Structures are given as structure tokens and as C-alpha cells.
Amino acid sequence: MKIGVHGSQLNLPLAVCGLIVLPALVVLLAACANQDAGVRLPATVSGRIMTANGPAANAIVQVQGTANKTTTAEDGSFTLHGEGLGGFETVTVTAWADKHFIGWVRLDPNKPIWRTTPTGDTMQTGTDVAITLQPLFDEDNHTYSWFKFEGLSGAAACGACHREYPEWQADAHAKSATNPQFISVYRGTNLEGKKGQLTQLASEGKVMPPDPSLPDYGPGFRLDNPERAGNCASCHTPLASKTPTQNGCGWSGCHTSLTADRAETTGRDIRGVTPVGMMGIAEEGITCEFCHVIGAVKINPATGLPYDDMPGIQSMELMRPPEGHKQFLGSLTDANREQVSYSPLQSQSELCAPCHYGVMGGVVADMKVTGGVVVYNSYGEWLNSPYSDPKTGQTCQDCHMPPKDTQYSVPPELGGVARDYGAYHDHTMTSATNQSLLWNAVTMNSSAERQGQTLQVQVSVINDKTGHAVPTDAPIRSMMLVVEALDADGKPLPLQQGPTLPEWTGNYAGQAGRAFAKLLRDKWSGEMPTAAYWREVELVEDTRILPLATDATTYSFQLPAGSAATVNVKLIYRRAFQKLAQQKGWPDADSVMAEATISIAP
């Protein structure tokens, strides 16, 4: 038995603990106490963090599972004391430096401190912690075979250990390749798969209207471009090809049949990645591993946004490792799994930018796309708002991946580490399909009062809880404020003054209220609003409410003297224009974001 006495080791027979012999009484009692309690770790631990190129300056060193961390000096040295140290249990100290995997060492009170060498051997280091960090694989291997584990592949392989897997399964990112609405717009079909009419061009270069004698299932990219893939796969199915991210032609098939014919090139064969009919891991859409190998986002320094002609994966710098290796970039600085590294990008809105900013409908000239319209821009809307202030704002992840009431990513029975110093985030990534999110997106205030024989109604809608415009992203979404005034018999009161809802709102057209949407006109067909924003389009109007902005409207209804009245105010979210939804057979129902009822006494 080894007993620690003043830092030295005494080898004592077990029977000695029962002897009471002076003058060794005090020493023996202390030895027995140490035997029962164990040996404490030192309350302060020092050491040095190294890389293959020398000391690791500004590396983060942390007592795993605690908020106790520090950064290294220029010579790689550090000192840790406080939480997690000085106890009887084994603890793990981790270290991370930019462009390196996380390294770690386990400190056992009953053993010397050890470190792991680059060759995988262990070496005793005496009383100091010494960790040598290994560099990341910084060249993207676009032929990489995605993660597999015990017969599982893709997200399911991650789900063997991680509790986030069922959350991801419920997330729209998991369905980006199989979303029936996306597929029906891409193919030009309805939900039953019935194909619409191929686009026919008139002699003046305009689109001929659909034949009224044939079914019309709305627009479709492939109806316009039967031999092109388009750039949809860049966002919707990024695992569908082993094409380098910087190969824009390979991903989007940017050569139209017209330019290919005139150039007498093989452009017709460069059709890009078709984002439908996926199989295997590609069918999973945007998987766990895909997001966790994004090393950087390509940002145009002149705008702070991704480049206009590089949607999705084309604006990403991936860090897929060589075959036989793994490389995961996460949001924890104290992970102790092999081939795991920390990436600040995982907690930054910039991670979302490539697929949530898009310019479409431009004209190809001199190998550049110009004159396009910003179609998707929730990232840019956030960037231009106070929410992007790093001190007082919020990131996309703060709202769409809120903290969960858990201390684990991997359950303890599978080797997970409890962390109560930070938050684990919900990977359902709540969106407008979540009713709770809609109810908490904006604030609606309404009031009504009698003024003679007029009923005055005032309504304000404040975008005080959303870091981008409402609604945002796909410009087929809309929000409608519907104001209804009824007499004592439930009959509508005539509107004397105030805005009414436009024709494109369908069943609400002509009623008192306001419509909030980004409306595009198709320059080919003149259709407005259009969902065919891959064509050359123009912005007609944008009535959406920007972050922290207020839309206030007033309505006057005719109210006979002495009559009672009821005012109903609703704010309604619609995922697609009603005409488009009917053409495609989409079943999505309207969602109520806010509502109020005001009674006016006689």
C-alpha cells in the first residue's frame, strides 16, 4: 500500500494501520487517514502546450467539464487553479489552439502526470502538464467518404452516441433533399408528380402563356431548363457530389444550352448536380457531419456577404480529411475525443450565410452574373440590424438553436462528460413551421374607440423579437394583418378608410388589413408575384417588417350611433402564395401569429 506523507511515498504493511506505537503515532494516524481519503490533486497545475512548430501561444487550456480555463503565454506556458482541481477524483485537462485538434491529459491523484506523444505512446512528465497538439488536415478532400460507425452511415452514425440525432431528424435541414415543396418547384410538378407544361418562348424572347386547355401546375426550374441542373443542389443536397466546392460549373451547371451551343464546347455535359432522386447519405440533405466540417465561409469584403454567384457549398471552405481519418469541428473547447477540434464559426451567424443569402435572376456576361435580385437574405437582414452587434446582439444560433435543459451531448453511459458551465443547443433548429416560434416572433398591439358614427381601429405590428425581416428567405412567404369589424348581429361594418389586402392574398383580398411580403415580377411572363425567381426578375415592392421596426395602420369603419361592435384582429403567416399552393397541391394551412378581440359597448 502506498501512502502519501508530505509528498513522499511510504510503503507500509497493511497491519501497521492497527498499531498504536509512539513516537510514530501521529504519522501513522495521518497515513491511515490518507489511505481512506485518497490523495488530492494539487490545487494548482502548471505546464506547457506545444505544437509541431513550437510553443502554442494563446491556446485555451481548460479543466474539462468546468468553466475553469486560461490561455497560454507566448512560450506556451500556463497555470490553472481553482474549480475542478485539488480534489480526490481524476480530472482531464484539455488544450486547443487554432488549426489544431484538441489535446488532453488525465490527472490522477494517485499517479504521476502523463502525456500522450504524437506516436500514441505515453510519457511521464513529472509534476507539469505537457500537451503537444496535432495540426488539422487543412486541405479539403472532396472525395472523402462520409462518416460510418458500426454499420451505420451519415447522421445515423452520429446518432449512435449523440442525443442531438432525433432533434436533427425533426429539423428542416434533414429534409432539404426530400422536401416535397422544393421538389415540386424544381421539377415543375404538383405533389402527385404530374408534370406541368414545358416553357415555350415567343419570337420576341418572352414566355408564351400556358395553354389554358392543359393543366397548369405552376412554375418549375426544369420546365424552363430541361437540360440544366441549376444551383439548387449547392444548398439542398450538398452531399450529392464529390465535386470540389470551388468548382462552380460542376455544382451549378452554369453553362446554359444556348452558350454551350454557340461556344461549341462540352457545356451541355456540364449540367451540374441535380438535387432530386438522391440515394443513401445524399438523401439526408444537410447532415451533422457536413455542418461540422465547415472550416470557413467565403465572404466578400466589400459587402460583408457571400459572393453573389456562389450559393451554399460554393461559399464554404470544407475541411474533409484524408481517407481513413476523421475531423470534426465543434463548439466545445474541452472535448477529449480523437480528431475533434473547436471552431468559433459553429457559434457564429456567418455559418448560416451561404444558404441564407442568394442572388438570382441575373444575366450571364463575361463569365459573371450581373443584374440579379437579392432573393434570400435573412443573413444580410441580421447583419444590417442591431442584432449583429457582438456585445448586445444575438446570433442565428441563439434563436434557432436555443439551449436545452441538459448537461450532455453524449449520455454518460456512452462516455459523455457533464458540462454545467455552458449550454447544449437544440438541433431541431426551430423555423416558421414551429407555432411557438411564430407566436413569439413579433408583438401586435391593437385598440379601437368610437368617434361619433365612426369606429377607429389602430394596429401596430412590431418586429421586436426577430433578428431579420418578417417574413424572411423564400419570397413566396407572406404575412397578412386582417382587421374585421362586426356589428351586434355579426355583420361586417363598412370600411370607410384604411388599407385593404391585395388580390394576391387570395381569400383575404379586399378585406381591411396589410400584407407583408417581398414581391418579385417575372420579366419573361410579367407574372407578379412570381415563384420562378431563377428567371430574370425584378423587385416590385418589399413591405416586410425589418428588425425592431414598427408597421402602424389606422382603419375607420362606419358604426351607427348607439350600436355595439366587435373588432377582430389577426396576424396570419402563409408559407406560400395561395395561387401557387393550389397549383402545386400544397396542403399547408395558415398559421396565426397573433390575434385580439375588442368589444365596443353600445
Secondary structure as UniProt FT lines:
FT   STRAND          2..5
FT   TURN            6..7
FT   STRAND          8..11
FT   HELIX           14..18
FT   TURN            22..23
FT   HELIX           25..37
FT   STRAND          44..51
FT   TURN            52..53
FT   STRAND          54..55
FT   TURN            57..58
FT   STRAND          60..63
FT   TURN            64..65
FT   STRAND          69..71
FT   TURN            74..75
FT   STRAND          77..81
FT   TURN            83..84
FT   STRAND          91..96
FT   TURN            98..99
FT   STRAND          103..107
FT   TURN            109..110
FT   STRAND          114..116
FT   TURN            118..119
FT   STRAND          122..124
FT   TURN            126..127
FT   STRAND          129..132
FT   TURN            142..143
FT   STRAND          148..149
FT   TURN            150..151
FT   STRAND          152..153
FT   HELIX           155..159
FT   TURN            160..161
FT   TURN            163..164
FT   HELIX           165..169
FT   HELIX           172..175
FT   TURN            176..178
FT   HELIX           180..187
FT   TURN            191..192
FT   TURN            203..204
FT   TURN            212..213
FT   HELIX           221..224
FT   TURN            226..227
FT   HELIX           233..236
FT   TURN            238..239
FT   TURN            245..246
FT   HELIX           248..252
FT   HELIX           257..263
FT   HELIX           267..269
FT   HELIX           280..284
FT   HELIX           288..291
FT   TURN            292..293
FT   STRAND          294..297
FT   TURN            301..304
FT   TURN            308..309
FT   HELIX           312..315
FT   STRAND          316..318
FT   TURN            323..324
FT   STRAND          328..330
FT   TURN            338..339
FT   STRAND          340..342
FT   HELIX           344..347
FT   HELIX           349..355
FT   STRAND          358..360
FT   STRAND          363..365
FT   TURN            366..367
FT   STRAND          368..370
FT   STRAND          373..376
FT   HELIX           378..383
FT   HELIX           386..388
FT   TURN            390..392
FT   HELIX           396..400
FT   HELIX           412..414
FT   TURN            427..428
FT   TURN            432..433
FT   HELIX           435..439
FT   TURN            440..441
FT   STRAND          443..451
FT   TURN            452..453
FT   STRAND          454..462
FT   TURN            475..476
FT   STRAND          478..487
FT   TURN            488..489
FT   STRAND          495..497
FT   HELIX           503..508
FT   TURN            509..510
FT   STRAND          512..516
FT   STRAND          518..522
FT   TURN            523..525
FT   TURN            533..534
FT   STRAND          537..542
FT   TURN            547..548
FT   STRAND          550..558
FT   TURN            561..562
FT   STRAND          565..574
FT   HELIX           578..584
FT   STRAND          591..600
//
